[in-house]
Every structure is written in C-alpha cells, then in structure tokens.
C-alpha cells in the first residue's frame, strides 16, 4: 500500500509540474487555468472500482459508467455525486477491455471494447446497446488500416452517424483520430487526423451542441472547438493540468461543464468560467 501511495504521489507531482510550453507554443492551445474551475464533488460506489467510461443521461440527470478490463459486463447508473441507482447486466456482451461509452441522439449506447495494451488483440469491437440497457442491438467489429501493430485506444464518442476513436500511444508518439460510420458495411476505421499530444489519451466526450469536444489523459485535459461539423484536431482551445490520479472517464453535462472520474473512485466537475 505504501509503495502504491508513493507511486501516485510521484505521478501527481510530475503531472502538476509539467509545463504548457509544448501545448501553447507548438500546438496552439490556451492555458486552461484562467478559463476553467475544478472541484471534487463525490465518490463512486464500491461496485465501480475501475471507472473507465462515462456518459450523461440528460433526461434524468444521471451518469452511466462501467469498469475496465476483466470487469463484469455491467453498466452502472449513478447520480452526479456517486450514489448507485441501478445496475444493468449486458448478458450478450463480454468485457474483454471496455474503455469508453457514448450515446447517440436516439438514446442507444455504444460501449467500446477497444483496449489493446499488448497490441495483440484482433477482436476489437463496439457494442451498440438499446436505450433500455437490456439488449445488444449489434456488435460492431473494429479494424484499423493495415499497420505493423494494432493500436491501443481508450477514448471514443459518437456524433451524428459516426464513431470517433482516439488512440492512446504510451510511447508519446501523439494521438491518432479514426472514424467509422455506424451503418457502414466496411469494418475498417478511416484515419482522420493526428496531433502530437505527449500524454496518453484515456477518455473523450463531445458536448450536446456538437461544437466542442474534450480529451482526458493522465495529467491533462484538452479542449477542441468543432467548426462546420469537422471533428478533428485543427482547432485546439484549452489545455488544463489535471493531476488527479488515473483519470480515464469524461462526459459533458451541458455545453460548458464536464464530469471526470478516476479509477481511484473520485468524481470531479470542471466548469468553464
């Protein structure tokens, strides 16, 4: 336990001391400290011991989350402060490495079984689940364009008729964005954009108005504008230091507020001023 605490202390110290120089001078971000306010608002229930994905249900002001690889294939409904409200078993799905969750405009859910730390998996997929959260509508296979290794990805969201997947890249080689139309018969993702982020991306979310998206990583949050419906990295907005342990889940509550959870059970709210 002491070793674990020391490792997290060193990680948080490194993250808090990291500069904005690369993001501001080379990538075009603004420093987020002047524009964003962070506060811890709650704790996850014990059933959610490795929160790895998050989506907000506006109709009842609750959140859906799930555990990371090897966890039960369950979706957990919680309130904004972490109280467990419901547990939904997804019996037709298997949690090999669930990494993110999103929803379309009809209320269907998309669970990304896209984690691939070893780069050896060939069974990557996204489960489309109905809005009652009691049945898998389809299992969408995911394949990347031919590469020597299959990327690891832990971040995705759905917008309009497409799924957007962001690679993690622990080697600091940057983040790739891939896209796939939901109804497309081709399983292969299409490369869309690349940005030289130096922290591993672990979660993604798009706001309700579809004019902004965010990426969460170990140590920083990245905000991007969406102009003329083009979801890519061409319009960076804010970069904010976020040294709050193993942050892997993020969701928009409204146009200017996001909720973030980490695998240590904490819930944070980040508001634009």
One Martini backbone bead per residue (centre of mass of N, CA, C, O) as a GRO file, in nm:
protein
  273
    1UNK     BB    1   0.058   0.062  -0.021
    2UNK     BB    2   0.298   0.256   0.001
    3UNK     BB    3   0.399   0.222  -0.287
    4UNK     BB    4   0.141   0.324  -0.423
    5UNK     BB    5   0.143   0.611  -0.296
    6UNK     BB    6   0.419   0.695  -0.408
    7UNK     BB    7   0.354   0.668  -0.709
    8UNK     BB    8   0.120   0.878  -0.705
    9UNK     BB    9   0.282   1.113  -0.602
   10UNK     BB   10   0.484   1.122  -0.840
   11UNK     BB   11   0.276   1.156  -1.062
   12UNK     BB   12   0.141   1.419  -0.957
   13UNK     BB   13   0.398   1.585  -0.953
   14UNK     BB   14   0.466   1.566  -1.253
   15UNK     BB   15   0.195   1.681  -1.356
   16UNK     BB   16   0.205   1.958  -1.198
   17UNK     BB   17   0.498   2.038  -1.339
   18UNK     BB   18   0.401   2.053  -1.602
   19UNK     BB   19   0.403   2.211  -1.892
   20UNK     BB   20   0.268   2.433  -2.168
   21UNK     BB   21   0.465   2.478  -2.401
   22UNK     BB   22   0.384   2.277  -2.619
   23UNK     BB   23   0.077   2.347  -2.641
   24UNK     BB   24   0.108   2.657  -2.693
   25UNK     BB   25   0.363   2.688  -2.904
   26UNK     BB   26   0.290   2.421  -3.097
   27UNK     BB   27  -0.051   2.374  -3.082
   28UNK     BB   28  -0.249   2.633  -2.973
   29UNK     BB   29  -0.311   2.656  -2.685
   30UNK     BB   30  -0.467   2.745  -2.397
   31UNK     BB   31  -0.464   2.821  -2.083
   32UNK     BB   32  -0.698   2.681  -1.853
   33UNK     BB   33  -0.687   2.826  -1.570
   34UNK     BB   34  -0.856   3.093  -1.654
   35UNK     BB   35  -1.130   2.911  -1.763
   36UNK     BB   36  -1.115   2.685  -1.528
   37UNK     BB   37  -1.300   2.483  -1.288
   38UNK     BB   38  -1.214   2.275  -1.005
   39UNK     BB   39  -1.409   1.999  -0.850
   40UNK     BB   40  -1.491   1.794  -0.594
   41UNK     BB   41  -1.815   1.592  -0.560
   42UNK     BB   42  -1.724   1.273  -0.530
   43UNK     BB   43  -1.803   0.913  -0.509
   44UNK     BB   44  -1.780   0.603  -0.591
   45UNK     BB   45  -1.890   0.307  -0.586
   46UNK     BB   46  -1.764  -0.006  -0.515
   47UNK     BB   47  -1.852  -0.135  -0.791
   48UNK     BB   48  -1.670   0.109  -0.901
   49UNK     BB   49  -1.321   0.035  -0.935
   50UNK     BB   50  -1.280   0.110  -1.278
   51UNK     BB   51  -1.340   0.374  -1.423
   52UNK     BB   52  -1.366   0.397  -1.806
   53UNK     BB   53  -1.659   0.528  -1.842
   54UNK     BB   54  -1.880   0.808  -1.965
   55UNK     BB   55  -2.233   0.911  -1.936
   56UNK     BB   56  -2.500   1.136  -1.997
   57UNK     BB   57  -2.841   1.170  -1.870
   58UNK     BB   58  -3.058   1.425  -1.921
   59UNK     BB   59  -3.350   1.314  -1.843
   60UNK     BB   60  -3.220   1.233  -1.523
   61UNK     BB   61  -2.938   1.329  -1.422
   62UNK     BB   62  -2.730   1.094  -1.505
   63UNK     BB   63  -2.492   0.824  -1.489
   64UNK     BB   64  -2.277   0.621  -1.691
   65UNK     BB   65  -2.084   0.323  -1.614
   66UNK     BB   66  -1.765   0.135  -1.614
   67UNK     BB   67  -1.543  -0.109  -1.621
   68UNK     BB   68  -1.269  -0.248  -1.686
   69UNK     BB   69  -1.086  -0.497  -1.746
   70UNK     BB   70  -1.259  -0.795  -1.641
   71UNK     BB   71  -1.519  -0.701  -1.587
   72UNK     BB   72  -1.828  -0.682  -1.566
   73UNK     BB   73  -2.108  -0.664  -1.795
   74UNK     BB   74  -2.170  -0.359  -1.666
   75UNK     BB   75  -2.404  -0.100  -1.596
   76UNK     BB   76  -2.382   0.209  -1.414
   77UNK     BB   77  -2.605   0.400  -1.219
   78UNK     BB   78  -2.559   0.743  -1.129
   79UNK     BB   79  -2.512   1.010  -0.965
   80UNK     BB   80  -2.326   1.307  -0.941
   81UNK     BB   81  -2.203   1.180  -0.645
   82UNK     BB   82  -2.219   0.831  -0.666
   83UNK     BB   83  -2.486   0.705  -0.643
   84UNK     BB   84  -2.639   0.407  -0.660
   85UNK     BB   85  -2.920   0.307  -0.875
   86UNK     BB   86  -2.811   0.101  -1.107
   87UNK     BB   87  -2.791  -0.232  -1.264
   88UNK     BB   88  -2.670  -0.347  -1.596
   89UNK     BB   89  -2.678  -0.630  -1.756
   90UNK     BB   90  -2.476  -0.754  -2.042
   91UNK     BB   91  -2.517  -1.068  -2.161
   92UNK     BB   92  -2.414  -1.021  -2.480
   93UNK     BB   93  -2.146  -0.936  -2.336
   94UNK     BB   94  -1.785  -0.871  -2.317
   95UNK     BB   95  -1.520  -0.782  -2.086
   96UNK     BB   96  -1.218  -0.735  -2.200
   97UNK     BB   97  -1.181  -0.390  -2.278
   98UNK     BB   98  -1.335  -0.150  -2.147
   99UNK     BB   99  -1.310   0.223  -2.225
  100UNK     BB  100  -1.597   0.333  -2.341
  101UNK     BB  101  -1.885   0.568  -2.360
  102UNK     BB  102  -2.186   0.629  -2.556
  103UNK     BB  103  -2.434   0.838  -2.735
  104UNK     BB  104  -2.705   0.887  -2.915
  105UNK     BB  105  -2.995   1.061  -3.017
  106UNK     BB  106  -3.176   0.788  -2.942
  107UNK     BB  107  -3.012   0.643  -2.678
  108UNK     BB  108  -2.798   0.476  -2.767
  109UNK     BB  109  -2.535   0.266  -2.690
  110UNK     BB  110  -2.159   0.273  -2.671
  111UNK     BB  111  -1.921   0.011  -2.629
  112UNK     BB  112  -1.567   0.010  -2.591
  113UNK     BB  113  -1.383  -0.279  -2.699
  114UNK     BB  114  -1.053  -0.128  -2.742
  115UNK     BB  115  -0.845  -0.248  -2.578
  116UNK     BB  116  -0.457  -0.275  -2.644
  117UNK     BB  117  -0.180  -0.302  -2.478
  118UNK     BB  118  -0.038  -0.550  -2.647
  119UNK     BB  119  -0.118  -0.544  -2.962
  120UNK     BB  120  -0.290  -0.843  -3.011
  121UNK     BB  121  -0.564  -0.775  -3.083
  122UNK     BB  122  -0.863  -0.888  -3.309
  123UNK     BB  123  -1.153  -0.830  -3.123
  124UNK     BB  124  -1.254  -0.559  -3.178
  125UNK     BB  125  -1.529  -0.357  -3.035
  126UNK     BB  126  -1.878  -0.235  -3.058
  127UNK     BB  127  -2.151  -0.189  -2.850
  128UNK     BB  128  -2.491  -0.184  -2.924
  129UNK     BB  129  -2.730  -0.035  -2.704
  130UNK     BB  130  -3.015   0.004  -2.581
  131UNK     BB  131  -3.196   0.242  -2.392
  132UNK     BB  132  -3.278   0.011  -2.172
  133UNK     BB  133  -3.029  -0.174  -2.107
  134UNK     BB  134  -3.108  -0.505  -2.231
  135UNK     BB  135  -2.966  -0.492  -2.532
  136UNK     BB  136  -2.801  -0.602  -2.814
  137UNK     BB  137  -2.804  -0.483  -3.138
  138UNK     BB  138  -2.480  -0.470  -3.195
  139UNK     BB  139  -2.165  -0.586  -3.329
  140UNK     BB  140  -1.886  -0.380  -3.391
  141UNK     BB  141  -1.633  -0.407  -3.578
  142UNK     BB  142  -1.269  -0.342  -3.538
  143UNK     BB  143  -1.045  -0.191  -3.780
  144UNK     BB  144  -0.740  -0.113  -3.890
  145UNK     BB  145  -0.526  -0.004  -4.073
  146UNK     BB  146  -0.254  -0.116  -4.199
  147UNK     BB  147  -0.021  -0.243  -3.957
  148UNK     BB  148   0.216  -0.363  -3.750
  149UNK     BB  149   0.029  -0.246  -3.524
  150UNK     BB  150  -0.224  -0.246  -3.293
  151UNK     BB  151  -0.383  -0.019  -3.143
  152UNK     BB  152  -0.445   0.168  -2.866
  153UNK     BB  153  -0.773   0.235  -2.707
  154UNK     BB  154  -0.976   0.470  -2.469
  155UNK     BB  155  -1.134   0.660  -2.686
  156UNK     BB  156  -1.481   0.774  -2.741
  157UNK     BB  157  -1.742   0.880  -2.981
  158UNK     BB  158  -2.066   0.996  -3.075
  159UNK     BB  159  -2.157   1.147  -3.402
  160UNK     BB  160  -2.421   1.123  -3.545
  161UNK     BB  161  -2.309   0.856  -3.777
  162UNK     BB  162  -2.041   0.831  -3.586
  163UNK     BB  163  -1.724   0.694  -3.488
  164UNK     BB  164  -1.477   0.804  -3.250
  165UNK     BB  165  -1.122   0.727  -3.235
  166UNK     BB  166  -0.861   0.732  -2.978
  167UNK     BB  167  -0.543   0.707  -2.925
  168UNK     BB  168  -0.289   0.654  -2.683
  169UNK     BB  169   0.020   0.628  -2.685
  170UNK     BB  170   0.277   0.571  -2.467
  171UNK     BB  171   0.527   0.677  -2.664
  172UNK     BB  172   0.460   0.983  -2.749
  173UNK     BB  173   0.347   0.990  -3.071
  174UNK     BB  174   0.059   1.051  -3.029
  175UNK     BB  175  -0.270   1.118  -3.176
  176UNK     BB  176  -0.523   0.932  -3.325
  177UNK     BB  177  -0.793   0.968  -3.562
  178UNK     BB  178  -1.088   0.774  -3.600
  179UNK     BB  179  -1.347   0.658  -3.838
  180UNK     BB  180  -1.701   0.531  -3.830
  181UNK     BB  181  -1.972   0.428  -3.970
  182UNK     BB  182  -2.237   0.268  -3.840
  183UNK     BB  183  -2.368   0.153  -4.130
  184UNK     BB  184  -2.117   0.033  -4.226
  185UNK     BB  185  -1.978  -0.255  -4.383
  186UNK     BB  186  -1.711  -0.156  -4.308
  187UNK     BB  187  -1.464  -0.216  -4.050
  188UNK     BB  188  -1.271   0.005  -4.126
  189UNK     BB  189  -1.100   0.252  -4.025
  190UNK     BB  190  -1.060   0.604  -4.065
  191UNK     BB  191  -0.836   0.829  -4.112
  192UNK     BB  192  -0.823   1.182  -3.988
  193UNK     BB  193  -0.605   1.252  -3.742
  194UNK     BB  194  -0.322   1.442  -3.592
  195UNK     BB  195  -0.149   1.471  -3.264
  196UNK     BB  196   0.121   1.590  -3.043
  197UNK     BB  197   0.062   1.437  -2.783
  198UNK     BB  198   0.225   1.355  -2.448
  199UNK     BB  199  -0.037   1.213  -2.349
  200UNK     BB  200  -0.244   0.960  -2.259
  201UNK     BB  201  -0.542   0.873  -2.396
  202UNK     BB  202  -0.864   0.786  -2.198
  203UNK     BB  203  -1.084   1.007  -2.301
  204UNK     BB  204  -1.415   1.111  -2.439
  205UNK     BB  205  -1.609   1.411  -2.551
  206UNK     BB  206  -1.925   1.559  -2.648
  207UNK     BB  207  -2.125   1.809  -2.688
  208UNK     BB  208  -2.455   1.879  -2.751
  209UNK     BB  209  -2.386   2.102  -2.984
  210UNK     BB  210  -2.127   2.010  -3.149
  211UNK     BB  211  -1.865   2.243  -3.075
  212UNK     BB  212  -1.721   2.032  -2.870
  213UNK     BB  213  -1.421   1.868  -2.740
  214UNK     BB  214  -1.274   1.610  -2.524
  215UNK     BB  215  -0.966   1.517  -2.354
  216UNK     BB  216  -0.832   1.266  -2.150
  217UNK     BB  217  -0.558   1.226  -1.919
  218UNK     BB  218  -0.253   1.185  -1.769
  219UNK     BB  219  -0.266   1.530  -1.647
  220UNK     BB  220  -0.475   1.621  -1.888
  221UNK     BB  221  -0.681   1.861  -2.066
  222UNK     BB  222  -0.855   1.873  -2.390
  223UNK     BB  223  -0.971   2.135  -2.597
  224UNK     BB  224  -1.211   2.153  -2.877
  225UNK     BB  225  -1.317   2.280  -3.162
  226UNK     BB  226  -1.613   2.287  -3.376
  227UNK     BB  227  -1.609   2.341  -3.731
  228UNK     BB  228  -1.831   2.260  -3.956
  229UNK     BB  229  -1.843   1.950  -3.839
  230UNK     BB  230  -1.528   1.920  -3.782
  231UNK     BB  231  -1.364   1.639  -3.650
  232UNK     BB  232  -1.064   1.758  -3.510
  233UNK     BB  233  -0.729   1.922  -3.449
  234UNK     BB  234  -0.754   2.233  -3.576
  235UNK     BB  235  -0.907   2.353  -3.283
  236UNK     BB  236  -0.759   2.448  -3.031
  237UNK     BB  237  -0.807   2.558  -2.691
  238UNK     BB  238  -0.757   2.388  -2.412
  239UNK     BB  239  -0.516   2.343  -2.139
  240UNK     BB  240  -0.523   2.123  -1.847
  241UNK     BB  241  -0.422   2.054  -1.553
  242UNK     BB  242  -0.472   1.696  -1.412
  243UNK     BB  243  -0.355   1.568  -1.104
  244UNK     BB  244  -0.591   1.292  -1.065
  245UNK     BB  245  -0.473   1.041  -1.139
  246UNK     BB  246  -0.662   0.780  -1.307
  247UNK     BB  247  -0.788   0.927  -1.575
  248UNK     BB  248  -1.075   0.774  -1.789
  249UNK     BB  249  -1.331   0.980  -1.755
  250UNK     BB  250  -1.577   1.162  -1.967
  251UNK     BB  251  -1.844   1.423  -1.944
  252UNK     BB  252  -2.110   1.602  -2.050
  253UNK     BB  253  -2.366   1.808  -1.915
  254UNK     BB  254  -2.298   2.056  -2.096
  255UNK     BB  255  -2.148   2.301  -2.273
  256UNK     BB  256  -1.945   2.377  -1.988
  257UNK     BB  257  -1.963   2.082  -1.844
  258UNK     BB  258  -1.763   1.841  -1.671
  259UNK     BB  259  -1.710   1.495  -1.599
  260UNK     BB  260  -1.479   1.319  -1.377
  261UNK     BB  261  -1.311   1.006  -1.350
  262UNK     BB  262  -1.145   0.767  -1.149
  263UNK     BB  263  -0.992   0.459  -1.044
  264UNK     BB  264  -1.018   0.578  -0.729
  265UNK     BB  265  -1.333   0.713  -0.707
  266UNK     BB  266  -1.342   0.999  -0.826
  267UNK     BB  267  -1.526   1.316  -0.858
  268UNK     BB  268  -1.538   1.568  -1.117
  269UNK     BB  269  -1.568   1.922  -1.186
  270UNK     BB  270  -1.572   2.120  -1.496
  271UNK     BB  271  -1.573   2.476  -1.544
  272UNK     BB  272  -1.658   2.733  -1.733
  273UNK     BB  273  -1.632   3.087  -1.700
   0.00000   0.00000   0.00000
